[in-house]
Amino acid sequence: MSDVLDWSGAALEKLNTAPYEAAVGRMAEHLRQEVGAGRLPFLSMPYMNALKAQLQELSPLLKTFDHMLLLGIGGSALGARALQKAFFPQQDQPGHSGPCLWIADNVDAYALEANLAKLPPENTVVVTVSKSGGTIETVGQYFIAKEWMQEKLGDAWQEHMILVTDEKQGYLREEADRFGIPALPVPDNLGGRYSVLSAVGLIPAQFLGMDVCALFDGARDIAARLAAPDLDAGTLEAHPSFQLAVWGASLMDAGFDEMIFFSYIPLWACFGDWFAQLWAESLGKEGKGSQPIPAIGVTDQHSVNQMFLDGRRNKACLFLTCPNLPAGPKFPADLPEKFGYVAGKDFGELIQAEGLGTRMALSASGVPLVEIRLERDEPRQAGKLIALLGAATILTGWLMGINPLDQPAVELGKRLAKARLGADGLKEEKADLQAFLTADRDIREL
Ligand code: PA5
């Protein structure tokens, strides 16, 4: 069997999917229009060949470094981390001596100080990733890392920097032009959370030696059919991303307002964080959406699973498995009687049995569940997963009648923070801030 979705536990019979299924013709037309107008490079990937060539060209330079410090946040970091943890676990394991990727995706003074104190600048490349080129969390770290490189390496500092940003505009593009820093583009209309298969995720992947072409191949297995200029309703109706979108939208109507992403491929757990951003930023609009909940099999069986099984009956689940994970070492043949049921078995049998048990228990508890069962835990399958969930998210958003490609609500907090720091303008935010800070507060001793 190849990679499949198992719909047996999806509880379709309890959902009113008909209105969404009926929208398939309209959705196919919308897809054709958006792809045709170049607004969905996530699916059409017109940049792919150029990027492969750029990565090839960059490869000898990347090989000269032992460390990559990646500065980015949100969609500019989560995909890279998911790929790193899935395909380059060595860095978290004893005895590692190869390349190291450090992802700085927070405003964390401890972490930044530690990185700058301990990384050897002469063997380090700083990769700053920001599509807008203006995100303060990222650009702020860039300012500090740039000064660090300048102090340590003098005129050679630019040779230890790479930028990934908009092709034409933004502060980082200006920096690239001003100092001749190598800069790869984030293609137009490719928003952060949809950008892992661009330079955003693939420069770190290339640095770590991953099979970037296999990732692309997997993504194209899924996306090419959706990006075809002659896409018709029948093709879309049969496509797993549309079927997931119909399921996702009708689940929300039925009150299932939480979506668990349960990964029973332990090394792929960070795809849960990647999915959480994708689903939340894309679909949390106008009082609608469902809250994504990343969970790790089997670890979370001993943590949040109790709530999944017997808490509010508002949860659905995407359940990620791979029957061909490594067998691992064997349990000794001679074990105490009460553990005799594992004696002589492969360690890897445990996760498969526990995955099956949890899946059945979730279904028995009434959690609608679709299993994404991957034949292998390899880059090609990761590419498929990325394209499948990205496309499903976009289509879910369209079925819900919202725009899945923006995230307007997150701007207010950013503007208020800027106002707090004294940025120009922002009159209204400054007034709100003043009112907030001077209002009576209900403060109690801790
Ligand atoms: O998905 C998104 O668009 C966001 O999460 C962005 O990735 C995030 O805000 C970082 O933006 P930028 O890449 O412009 O620095």
Boltz pocket constraint, residues with backbone or C-beta under 6 A from the ligand:
constraints:
  - pocket:
      binder: B
      contacts: [[A, 73], [A, 74], [A, 75], [A, 76], [A, 129], [A, 130], [A, 131], [A, 132], [A, 133], [A, 134], [A, 135], [A, 138], [A, 191], [A, 192], [A, 193], [A, 194], [A, 281], [A, 407]]
      max_distance: 6.0
